[in-house]
Each structure stands twice: as structure tokens, then as C-alpha cells.
Amino acid sequence: MNTHEAVTRVNLCPACGACPEVVLDATRQEIRIGEEGNLVTLNREAWNTLVEKIQSGELKKL
């Protein structure tokens, strides 16, 4: 996570802007995925594990 950027937001559907988003919050050292009422929060370790599993190919597209 880039500590120069306090919050990075990635919308999972940039066409409409109403879909869930991924929020990387360097200040709080957490990542929030989802939308109001349906949100999961990952700590840095869990996020890095998820990224590693995607990059290694263990997790793939459905």
C-alpha cells in the first residue's frame, strides 16, 4: 500500500459508479471491499495474502 496516498478507491464497475468498491486506507492500515450494508474489512496481512493467491494463480476468474 502506498503510504503517500492516504486512500485509494477502485470501483468494481466504473461504468455506473453504484457498484461495490475496494478502498485501500493507508492511514487505518485496512482494506474495505463492498458497499454499505455488505462490507468486508481486511487487515494488511489478509489483503497481501489475497493478492498473493491471485498472483500465484490459486484464485482465478469464475
C-alpha positions in Angstrom: 0.0 0.0 0.0 1.4 3.4 -1.0 1.6 5.4 2.2 1.8 8.7 0.2 -1.8 8.2 -0.9 -4.0 8.1 2.3 -7.0 6.4 0.5 -7.1 4.7 -2.9 -10.5 3.8 -4.3 -11.2 1.3 -7.1 -14.8 1.0 -8.3 -15.6 -2.6 -9.4 -17.9 -1.3 -12.1 -16.6 2.0 -13.4 -19.5 2.3 -15.9 -22.2 3.0 -13.3 -20.5 4.1 -10.1 -23.1 2.4 -7.9 -21.4 -1.0 -7.6 -19.1 -2.1 -4.8 -15.6 -0.6 -4.4 -12.3 -1.6 -3.0 -10.9 1.1 -0.6 -7.2 0.9 0.4 -6.9 3.1 3.5 -3.2 3.5 4.4 -4.0 5.6 7.4 -6.1 2.9 9.0 -4.0 0.1 7.6 -7.1 -1.6 6.3 -8.8 -2.5 3.0 -12.6 -2.3 2.7 -14.4 -4.2 0.0 -18.1 -3.9 -0.8 -20.8 -1.3 -0.3 -22.9 0.0 2.6 -24.7 -3.0 4.2 -22.4 -5.5 2.6 -18.9 -4.7 3.5 -15.8 -6.8 4.5 -12.7 -5.3 6.1 -9.3 -6.9 5.6 -6.1 -6.0 7.5 -2.8 -5.6 5.6 -1.8 -9.2 6.2 -5.1 -10.7 4.9 -5.1 -8.3 1.9 -1.5 -9.3 1.0 -2.5 -13.0 1.2 -5.4 -12.4 -1.1 -3.1 -10.6 -3.6 -0.5 -13.4 -3.4 -3.2 -16.1 -4.1 -4.5 -14.1 -7.1 -1.0 -13.5 -8.5 0.1 -17.2 -8.0 -3.0 -18.4 -9.9 -4.6 -20.1 -6.9 -7.6 -17.8 -7.3 -8.8 -17.3 -10.8 -11.7 -15.8 -12.7 -15.0 -17.6 -12.5 
